């Protein structure tokens, strides 16, 4: 296993604008004669891992599963899912994403137990104010994606703050230790060097969020960085679905014949509907089940938890903010039960077009809330229901249950569901224009368990003759697919770039292109500083394993021996300066210039290579020698994050055609 070490003292913000420490090839003079670009072939250091453990770290719930390589080779769907979550019932595949930390920041509980223990913490712990409780915090990385850095903190239930990397890391650490203990109880020895860990993240996260998750898992949870893989949730889901037996992916086709939606050349849209986010991607299936991404993953904060939030806003309007706050503070157990009850009832809400749709939504109200409500108003609940604002909304109370017209609940669904429909329709039109019509839509995730959501999707797309399929155990599709991804990462053969990636450098000033703000003079020539030198463009298809190696850079002066490469991402297709709006600094790595004697700087080129086809960015230096082939260990495996960049000694074969002087 290759060793790794952190790059010392990475900056926490983009470097202060100044002349770049190296220049682009075109900024100096013509390149030295090169017959062709060097070809890079990566060698397999070892076979697949003995064991893959995948963690689906969700907004609302989290879980893990594992599979041995021998099981994968025999039956790919022979995957072990943990069901032994404390307080989760007899068989619970996932637990709540909730973390309780002691005053010393060690883990007290995670999941259902964390939520329940926090509800009684005041009675059990004299120093309860010094404990930390976090619930449903994953969305913070999406909401604050553009401002994440090493100092980013998260606020807990008591208004206290801890570093985001610590909160995520402690959560992953608990799940990791729970998994290792489960393996030991099953009589399976855990060998760290032979285990690959896979952690799922939304595809719509940017590089900073990905980097924070990796840093948390490696630095805090203690997962060896070499053994850690970041997986994109919608990709995992479609990988799982492709492995299902044929009968589970067949639909009624033309002339009464069954149609297999995952046949070669099928174009599938995967809609992953989770608690907070909805992730959508499209892939084309290859001859051997491999897949190529056809469009950038997209989506937004349209998950099922938005409905929960809207319901509690309604409840606050009905009973008052002070009553609700007092209920939450003094009756955490009842508050927990109320949230769980609503989550269960929410899934059963039918679409208005369903003949068996109930006219009212009923939810049990805890006695503690009923008592607080009556005390506050000095009225019985029966009298409260007679008030004008209750009668206007047709809110009733009977048999300890709040009864709400179903139309009000439908309105809570409508906004998010319409966002999903608008986005899917946009993709469908785009694919039709490209001549790549969507074969079928596959819906997965916890929110896909909603009858309302599925009926809305099927009604909308049915008129376009696009079937919507919900696979078995749809809420586990991402988790199961993450295990399979860990076994065969090359199943996704190419991806569409979500950003334009490049390097900050100094280039010859072009008045028609560059900003005068970045112009400076040196050596009798005008230069443009902080120029965005593109390596790959947003929307470009890049093959997995493909190194982009066509960017040569030169030192600023003859005696310069090294330089720091600053990597930027932009949401524009042709950014000009790295300080432009939409540009984000994502990381850095160092390179050394060739150690030559008395050679001018034009002869000391360093070729910066980047690899984009995986789930994370890789970058490094291509070393050129006057030899046909040379085995080296100088490629840098870079994970883009403002927090830290990592070096990996990766064994490669470098082949140069012809002699390069």
N, C-alpha and C positions, 0 to 999 in steps of 0.2 A: 504494500500500500504506500502510495506516495506521501511524503511528509509535507507539512504546510506550516507557514509562519506568517504573522500579520505584517503588512507593510507599515513601517514606523511612521507615527505622527501624521496621519492623513488630515487634510484640512476639514473643518466643519462647515465651510461655506466656499463657494466658488472663489478662485484666487482674485486678488485685487488687480484690475486691469493694468497691464504693463507689457512691454514688448515680450513676446513669447520666447522661451529659451531655445526654440528650434524653428526652422523655416521649412515651408513646403517646397517640394522639388521644383515646382513651376516658378517659385519666387526667386530662385537663384540663377539657374541656367539649365540648359537641356540636360536630360538624364544621361549618365554613362550608357554606352551601348549595351543593351540587354537582349539577347536572342528571344527570350520568352519569359513569362512569369514563373517563379519557382513553384513546383507542385509539392504539396504537403500531404503526407499520408500518415494518419494516426494509427499506431499499433495497439492492439488489444493487450493490456497488461495482464488481465486475468479473466476468467470466465465469469458468468453471472454470480451474484451473491448467493450464499447458502440460504439466507433468510431475508425476506422483505417485510418490513413493518410499516404500514401506512397510517398516518394520523389525519383525519378529516377534522380540522379545527374550524368549527362553524360559528356563525354569529350568535345563534341561539343554543345549539347543541353540538357536542363533539364526540368523536368515537375513534376506535382504531381497529385494525384487522391485520392479519399476517398470513404469510404463505411461504412454504419451503420450495426451493427450486425443484426438488424431485416431484412435489405435488403439482407444480405448474407444468412440468413436462408431461405428466400423466393426464391431468385434467385441469385445464386452466381456471375453471370456476370452483375448484376445490380450495376455497379461501376460508380461513377461520376468523369469525367476527366475535369480538369480546361482547358478552352479554351480562357480565357480572359487575354492574355498576351499583355501588351501595345506595340504598334508598330508591333505586330505580324500578323496583318491582321484580317479579320472577324472571322476566326476560326483557331486558332493555338494551337495545343496540347502541344508544347514545345517552350521554348525560348532559346536564346543563353546562353551558360555558360560563361558569361562575367560579371565582377564585377568592378564597379567604386566607389572608396572611396574618401571622402573628406579629407582635410589635417588632421583633427582630428580623422581620421580612422573610421568615421561613414559612413553608406551606403548612397551613392548618388543615384545610379541606379544599377539595375541588369538586364541582358538579352539584348534584342534588344536595349532598351533605353540606356543602359550603353555604348554599342558599338557606337551608333549614337551620344550620347552626348560627348563622348570622342573625336569624330571626329571634334567637334567645340569648344572644351574646351579652346583652345588658344584665341579665339575671345570673349568667354563669361566670363572667369575667369582670373583676373589679377595674381592670385597666382597659375596658372595652373601647374607649375612645382612641386608643393607640393601635387598634387592629385595623386592617385594611380589607375592604370588600369591593370586588369588581364583578360586574355582571354584564354580559352582552357587549363586550368592549371591542370586538373585532372591527366594527364599522368605523372606528376612529381612524384607522389607517387609510381608509378610502376618503373619509371626509376631510382629512388634513394631509392628503398625499403630497401636495406641493410644498409643504412647510416642514416635513419630517426631517429631523437631524438627531444627533446623539443626545441632545438635551430635551427632546420631546418627552413630555410627561402625560400621565393620565390621571383623571380625578376619580376618586373612589366614592362610595356611597356617603361617606362622612365629610366630603369636601377636601380630603387630603390628596397629595400628589406623589406619584412614584414614576420613575423612568418607564416609558412604554416598553422598552426592550426587556426590562425586569419582569413586568406583568405578563407579557407573552411568554418569556422564557420560563418563568416559574410554572405557568400552566402546562407548557409542553413538557417540562421536567416531570410533573406529576403523572401525566399520561405515559411518558416513557417508562418511568419506574413501575407504574401499574402494569404495563405491558410485559416488562421483564419478569415481574413477580408472577404474572399469569403463566408465562412460559415455564418458569421453574416449577410451579404447581402442577403443570401438565407433564413434568418430567423431561422437559426440553432444556438442555444447557444453552445459555445465551453466550455467544462468542462475538464480542463487539466488532472485531476486524472482519467477520464474515457476514455482517448484517448491514443491509441498506435501509435507511430511514427515509420515508417519503412524506412530505408535509404539503397539504393542498392549500392553494390560495386562489382567489378570484382572478380570472384572466384580465379583468379591467383594472387591477392594481398597477401602479407604475413601478419603476425600478427602485425608488426609495422605499416603498412599502415592502417590496420583495426583499430588499437588502436588510430591512429591519427584522423581518421574520427569520431570515437566515442567521443573522447575528444573534438573535434571541435563542434560536435552537442550538447554535454552536457554543456561544460564549456562556450562556446562562444554564440551558438545559443539559449541556455537556455531550451533545451528539457530535461525534467527530466530523469535521467539515468534509473530509474526503468521502464519508459514508452518507452524506445528506443530499437529497434531491428535492428540489422544489417542483411541484406539479400544478398545472392549471386545471381548475375544477371542471369546466365544460369539456376539456379534452379527456379527462379521466372518465367522465360520464359516458362519452361516446365510445371510448375504448371498451368499457364494460358492455355496452349495448351491442357492439359488433360481435362480442364473444358469445352472446346468447344463442341458444339453439334456434334453428330456422323457424320453427313453428311459433316462437314468441315474437318474431319480427315479420310475420306475414299479415297481409291485409287483403280485403276483397278487391280484386283488380277487374279489368275489363272481361266481358263475356263470362262472368262467374268464376274466373280463375283466380287463384291466390297469387299475390304479388309479394316477392321478398324484397323488402325496402333496402337491405344492405348488400345487394348484389354489386359486383364490380361496376364502376362508373356512376353509382348512385351518389347524389348530392344530398347530404343530410344536414339539416339545421338542428343544432342541439340547444335547447332552452333550459338552462339550469336555474331554477327558481328557489332560492334559499330564503333564509330569514330576513336578511337585510338587502341583499343585492340579487339582481337577475343578470346572469352571464349568458351571452348568446354567441355562438360561433358556428361556422359552416365548414364541412369537410367533404372531400370526394374520396370514395372508397376505391382502393386499388385491387389488383388481381389477387394478391395474397393477404388481403385484409389490412394492408397498411393504409395510412390516410394522409392526405395533404390538405392543409388549411387553405381555404379559398378566399376568405375575407377576414379582416381584422376583427378580433373579438370585441364585443361592445355590450352595452347594457346600462344599468343605472340602479339607484337605490329604490327599487320597486318591489322588494320582497314582502313576505307575509307579516313581518313585524310592524309595518306601517299601519296595518289594520288594527293591531293591538294598540298602537299609540293613539289612533283616532278614537277607539272605544274608550280609553281612559280619559281622553279629552272630553268626550261626551259625559262620562261619569262625573268628572270634575264640575262640569256645567250644571249637572243635576243636583249634586250634594254640596258643592262648594269646595274651594281649594283648601280651606282650613280643616274641614272634616276629612278630606282625602289624605292630607298630610299627616294628620293625627292617626288615622287608621294605619297608614303605611309604617309610621314610626313605632306605634305601640302594639301593632298586631301583625308582625312580619309573617308569622305562620299562616294566618288567614289570608294575607295579601298574596303569599306564594300560591295557596290553593285557588284563590280567585283567578290569578293569571293562568294557572294550569287548566282550570275549568273553561276559561274563555278560549284558550288555544284548542282544546278538544272540540268545543261547540262550533268554533269557527270553521273547522274542516267539513262540518256537516251542512253548512249553508248551501242551499241549492240555487241554481241560476233561475231567474224569473220565468224562463221558458220551460222549465221542468214542471210537469203536471203535478208532481208530488211536493212542490215547494211549499213550505209552511208559511203562513201569513205573519207569524211572529217569531221572534228570537227570544229564548228564555235562558236566564242565567241565575244560578243560585247566588244569593247575597249572604255573606257570613253574618252571623248574629252580632258580632262585634261592630261591624260597619252599620248595621241597622240601629244598634243602640246609640252609637255616636251621632248618627244622623238625627235621630229623634231627640236626643239631648240638645243638640245645637238649635233645632227649630222649636223645641218645646212642644212638639206635636207628635201624634202617632203617625206611622207610615201611611195608614189609610187616609188620614187627613192631608198628609203631604201630597198624596197622589191626586187630590182634588184641586190642587192649586193650578192657576192658569197655565204656567209654563209646562206643567206635566200634561195637562189636558190638551194643550196645543200640539204637543209631540205624540199624544196618545200613549204615554208611558204608564204602565200599570204594575202593580205588585200583588202577587198572590202565591200562596203556598211557599213562602220564603224565596220566591224567584222574581226577578225583575223581568218584565215582559215588554219588549220593544218591537214596534212595527218592523217587519223584515226589510221594508224599503230603506229605512235608515241604515241598516247593516249593509245592504247592497251598495249604497252610496259610498260607504267606507272602502269597498272593493273597487269601485268603478275607476277612480283616478289611476291607481297603480296598474290595474289590468289594461286600461286604455293605453298607458305608456308602453306596456309590453306588446300590445297589438300593433301600435304605430311603428315600433322598432322592427318587429318581425315583417311587417308589410314593406317597409323600406328596403330590407334585405332581399325580400322576394322579388321586388321590382328590379333591384340592382342585378341580381343573378339572371333574371329573364333577359335583361338588356345584354348581358355578357354571353348569352347562349348557354347558360348553365342553370337550367330551371331546377328548383328544389324538388327532390323526390318525395321527401317526408320530413315532418318535424317530430323530434323526440323530446318529450318533456320529462324532466327529472327534478329532484329536490323536494324538500318538505312542503313547499308551497304548491307543488304540482299535485299534492294529495288533496287539494281543495276541489270539491265538485264544481264550485262556481267558476274557478279559473279554467279548469279543463273544458267545461261546456262553452265558455266564452271563446277559447282558442279554437275549438272544433267548429263552432258556428262561423267564426271569422274566416278560417282557412278552408272550410268545406266548400264554400262557393268558388274557391280557386282550385278545387280538385287536389288539394294537398292534405293528405291524411296526417293526423296527430296521434302519435303512439306514446303511451305511458308504460314503460317496461315494469316487470315485477320488482317488488321492493324498491320502488323508485327513489325513496329517501336515502337509500344506501348506494345508489349508482356511483356517486363520486368516490366514496370510500373504497368500494370494490375495484373501481377502475384505477384508483391510485396504486393499489397493490400490483395490478397488471402492468401499469406504466413502469413501476420499479423493476419489473422483470424484463421489460422490453421497451426501453426508452426510444428506440429507433422506429417504433410503429408509426410515429408522426414524422413523415419524411420531409416536410417543409412547412414553414410558418410565414404568415404575413406580418411584416414589421409594423408595430403600433406607433413607432416614433422614427424620426430621422436621427441617426446617430453619427457623431463626428468628433473631431478633435479641435481644440482651440490652438491656433497657430498664427504666425505672422506671414502675410502674403503681400505681393506687390500691389500697391494701392491702385484701385480702379475707380476713377471718379464717378463712373456711371453706376457702380454697384456699391462701393463701400461708403460708410458714413465718415464725414470729415472729423467727427468726434474721435475716431480711432486712428486717425492719420498721424504719422510721425516720420521724421527724416533720419536716415542713418546711412553713412557711406556715400552720401551724395544722391541717394535714391529715396523715393517716398514709399512707405510701407503702411499696411493696414493691420492694426493689432486686433486681437480677439476675433480673428476670422474663423468662421465655422467651416471646417474642412470635412465634407461629407464622406462617410464610409458606406452608408446604406440609407435608403430613402423610405420614409413612411409609406406603407402600402406595397412595398416591394416584397416579392416572394423570395425567401432564402432557404436553401436546403439545409437540413440538419447535418452538422459536421463540416459544413463548407466554410473555409477560412477566406475572408476577404483580405487579400494581401497586396493590393495595388497602390498603396499610399506610402510614398517615400518622403522622409523628412531629413533635414540637414541641421547641423549645429549653427548657432548664431556666430560663433567665432572659431578659429582654427584650433585653439587649445581646449575647447569644451569636450568633456569626456562622457557626460550623461545629461539626461533631461527628464523632466516629469511630464507624462502624457496626461492631459486633463480631458476627460471624456464628457461630452454633453449630449443631451437628447432634446429634440424639439418636436412640437406637434405640427410644425410646418414642413412642407415638402422641400423647400429651398431656403433655409435660414441663411442669413448673411453673416451676422455676428453672434457670438455666443452670449452676448448681453441682450439680444433681442427678446421681445415678449414671446412667451411660449417655450423658451429654452430653459433647461434645468441641468445643473451640474450633477452628474451621477457618480463620479469617482475618478480615480487617478491610478497610474502605475508608473514606475520608473524604467527607463531603458538606458543602456550604455551604447555610446557610439563605437564603431570599430577602432581598435587600438592600432593605429597606423603611425608610421614615422614620417614626418615632413610631408604629409599629404594635405592638399588644400581641402577645405571643408566640403567642396562639391564632390569629393571622393569618399566622404565619410557618411554616406547615406545610411539611415536605419529605416527598415521597412516595418511599419506598424500593421499587424494583422489583427483582425477581430472576427469572431465567430458568433453569429446571431441566430442560428437555426434552432437552438435549444430553448429552454424556458428561462435561461439567464444568459447574459452577455459574457463572452469570453474575449480576452484580448492578449496581445503579446508582441514580441519582437521576433522577426524573421532574420536570422543571421546568415549572411551570404559568404560563401567560401569558394575558391577556385577548384572545388572538387565536385564530382558528379553526385555523390551522396555522402552524408555525414550524420551520424546519430548524435543528437544533442539533448540537453535537458534544460532548455532555457525558455520554453514557452510559458507564458504567464496565464493562469486561469483566473480571470477577473470577474468578480460579481459586483455589478454596478450598484453602489449605494453611497450616499453622502457620508455614511458613518465609517466605513472601513473597506479596504480592498485587500484581497488575499492573493498570495502567490502560491501556485502549485507547481512542483517539478513534474512535468508531464513528459513521458518518454515519447519522442516523435521521430519520424524519419523525414529529413529534409533533403529533397532532391533538387539540384540546380542543373539546368541544361546549359552546357557551355561554361566557359571560364568567365568569371566576373572579377574585374580588377579593382 
